[in-house]
Amino acid sequence: MVEVKVEMQMQSYIAHPFWPARNRVIEIEKKSGVNRQKSDDKRLAALKAECQRQGYTYEQYEQFKIEAARQWYRSNGPKSKIMIPRHQIAGALVQAIATSPKALRGEFDKDNFRALVQIGDFLTDRTEPSGIFGRFVKLEGSNQRSWQENEYIGKYLDNGTEFKAAGVIAFAEPKSEDTIKALLTKAVETTGVGAARKMGFGRGKIESWKVQGKA
C-alpha cells in the first residue's frame, strides 16, 4: 500500500453527526406518545413507561439525550481535538466521483472506491467551535420547515478563521496517485465535506501531499 499524508486548509466545517443515541431517543419519544400528552406529569409518565418497555431506565434516556446532542467527532474525549471522520471524507470523494467524467475519475466508480482506497480520520487543529450556524431545513416528505442550529469551526462571514486538517490516505496502485489527488481536490474545493454543503460549508484546499512510502 502507498501511504500519503495529506494536509488541508479548510475554510469551514459542520459535522452534524447522527449518533446511535439519537436514534434511541427518537424511538423512545415516538413510541411513548410523549408529544400527545397534555401535562408535564403525563409526559414524564409516558417516557418512563416506554423506557421500561424497551429495557432502559429513565436515567439512561436522559444520558442518551446528552450523547445525542454531541456536535463533533473528536479524537479522544469531549475536550480533545475535533476531527473530520473518514466516512465523511470518503462520502465527499464518492460524490465527486459520481459527478466526474472518466478522464478525471480513472478506474474508480462510486461502488469500488471504498474498497480500493483506505482513508483515515482527518485531525483538525481545533478543540472548540467558532460559532453557530442556523437555518430553516425542509422536513423530508413534507413542505414544513424546522429551525436547525449547528456549531461550526472555521470562518463564516466575518466570524472565525480557517483551520487545518491532516490525515492519511492509502492505496495499492502507485499509478492511482494523481487520480486520487485530483478527486480529493474536487471533493474539498467543489463538492464539500460534512453537513450544510449547499450553504457553502465544508470547503477547503489541499495544502500538502506527501508520499510516506509503502505500508
C-alpha positions in Angstrom: 0.0 0.0 0.0 1.2 3.5 -0.8 0.5 5.9 2.1 0.1 9.7 1.6 -0.1 12.2 4.4 -2.5 14.9 3.4 -2.8 18.4 5.0 -5.7 20.6 4.1 -6.5 24.2 4.7 -10.3 24.3 5.4 -12.5 27.3 5.3 -15.3 25.9 7.4 -16.9 22.6 8.5 -20.1 21.3 10.2 -20.2 17.7 11.3 -23.8 17.2 12.3 -23.3 13.6 13.4 -26.2 11.1 13.8 -25.2 9.1 16.9 -26.9 5.8 17.8 -28.1 7.5 21.0 -30.1 9.9 18.8 -32.0 7.0 17.2 -32.7 5.6 20.7 -34.1 9.0 21.8 -36.3 9.2 18.7 -37.7 5.7 19.1 -38.4 6.2 22.8 -40.2 9.5 22.3 -42.1 8.4 19.2 -43.4 5.2 20.7 -44.2 6.8 24.1 -46.5 9.3 22.5 -45.0 12.0 24.7 -45.9 14.8 22.3 -49.6 13.9 22.6 -49.7 14.3 26.4 -51.2 17.5 27.9 -49.2 17.9 31.1 -45.6 17.5 32.3 -46.6 14.7 34.7 -48.2 12.7 31.9 -45.3 13.3 29.6 -42.9 12.1 32.2 -45.0 9.0 33.0 -45.2 8.2 29.3 -41.5 8.4 28.8 -40.8 6.3 31.9 -43.2 3.6 30.8 -41.7 3.4 27.3 -38.2 3.3 28.7 -39.2 0.4 30.9 -40.8 -1.4 28.0 -37.6 -1.0 25.9 -35.4 -2.2 28.8 -33.9 1.2 29.7 -34.1 3.4 32.8 -35.3 7.0 32.6 -31.8 8.0 33.7 -30.4 6.1 30.7 -32.8 8.0 28.5 -31.5 11.3 29.9 -28.0 10.2 29.2 -29.0 9.2 25.6 -30.2 12.8 25.1 -26.9 14.2 26.2 -25.0 11.8 23.9 -27.3 12.6 21.0 -26.7 16.3 21.3 -22.9 16.0 20.8 -22.0 18.1 17.7 -18.5 16.8 16.9 -16.4 13.8 16.2 -13.4 14.0 18.5 -10.1 12.2 18.7 -10.2 11.2 22.4 -12.9 12.6 24.6 -15.0 15.7 25.0 -12.1 18.2 25.2 -9.9 16.6 22.6 -9.3 17.9 19.0 -12.2 17.8 16.6 -11.7 15.5 13.6 -13.4 15.1 10.2 -14.2 11.3 10.2 -13.1 9.1 7.4 -16.7 8.3 6.3 -17.4 12.0 5.6 -14.1 12.3 3.6 -15.0 9.1 1.7 -18.6 10.3 1.1 -17.3 13.5 -0.4 -14.9 11.6 -2.7 -17.6 9.2 -3.8 -19.9 12.1 -4.6 -17.1 13.7 -6.5 -16.6 10.5 -8.5 -20.3 10.3 -9.3 -20.2 13.7 -11.0 -16.8 13.3 -12.7 -16.0 12.2 -16.3 -14.0 9.1 -16.9 -10.9 11.2 -17.7 -10.9 12.5 -14.1 -12.1 9.5 -12.1 -10.0 7.0 -13.9 -10.6 3.4 -12.7 -12.8 4.4 -9.8 -16.5 4.4 -9.6 -18.9 5.0 -6.7 -19.1 1.3 -6.0 -15.5 0.3 -5.9 -13.8 3.4 -4.5 -14.1 2.5 -0.8 -12.7 -1.0 -1.5 -9.7 0.3 -3.3 -8.7 3.3 -1.2 -8.3 3.5 2.5 -9.0 6.8 4.2 -8.1 7.7 7.8 -9.8 10.3 10.0 -8.5 13.9 9.5 -7.5 15.6 12.7 -8.1 19.3 12.9 -6.2 21.9 15.0 -9.4 22.9 16.8 -11.0 21.9 20.1 -13.8 24.4 20.3 -16.4 25.6 17.8 -16.0 29.0 16.1 -19.7 29.8 16.1 -23.3 28.6 15.5 -25.0 28.4 12.1 -28.7 28.5 12.0 -31.1 27.9 9.1 -34.6 26.5 8.2 -34.4 22.9 7.0 -37.2 21.3 4.9 -38.5 18.2 6.5 -38.3 15.0 4.5 -41.6 14.2 2.8 -43.2 17.5 3.8 -43.3 21.1 2.9 -42.8 22.1 6.5 -39.6 23.6 7.7 -37.9 23.4 11.1 -35.2 25.7 12.5 -31.9 23.9 12.9 -28.7 25.1 14.5 -25.2 23.6 14.3 -21.9 24.5 15.7 -19.2 25.1 13.1 -15.4 25.5 13.0 -13.6 27.8 10.7 -14.7 31.0 9.0 -18.3 32.0 8.2 -19.0 35.5 7.0 -16.9 37.8 9.3 -16.6 35.3 12.1 -13.7 32.9 12.8 -10.6 31.8 11.0 -9.7 29.0 8.6 -8.2 25.8 10.1 -6.0 22.9 9.2 -6.9 19.2 9.0 -4.5 16.3 8.4 -4.9 12.6 7.7 -3.6 9.6 5.7 -4.9 8.1 2.5 -3.6 4.7 1.4 -4.0 2.8 -1.9 -2.5 -0.3 -3.6 -1.6 1.1 -7.0 1.0 3.8 -7.3 -0.4 4.8 -10.7 -3.6 5.8 -8.9 -1.9 8.7 -7.0 -2.6 11.5 -9.4 -6.3 10.4 -9.9 -6.9 10.3 -6.1 -5.3 13.7 -5.6 -7.4 15.2 -8.4 -10.6 13.6 -6.9 -9.8 14.9 -3.4 -9.1 18.3 -4.8 -12.6 18.3 -6.4 -14.2 16.9 -3.2 -12.9 19.6 -0.9 -12.9 22.5 -3.3 -16.2 21.9 -5.1 -18.3 19.1 -3.5 -17.7 19.9 0.2 -17.3 17.7 3.3 -19.7 17.3 6.1 -23.1 19.0 6.6 -24.6 22.2 5.1 -22.5 21.9 2.0 -25.3 23.6 -0.1 -24.9 26.5 2.2 -21.2 26.8 1.5 -19.7 24.8 4.4 -17.1 22.1 4.1 -14.8 23.7 1.5 -11.0 24.0 1.5 -7.9 23.1 -0.4 -5.1 20.6 -0.3 -2.1 22.3 1.2 0.4 19.4 1.4 0.5 15.9 -0.3 3.4 13.8 0.9 4.0 10.2 -0.1 5.2 8.5 3.1 6.2 5.2 1.4 4.8 1.7 1.2 3.0 0.1 4.1 
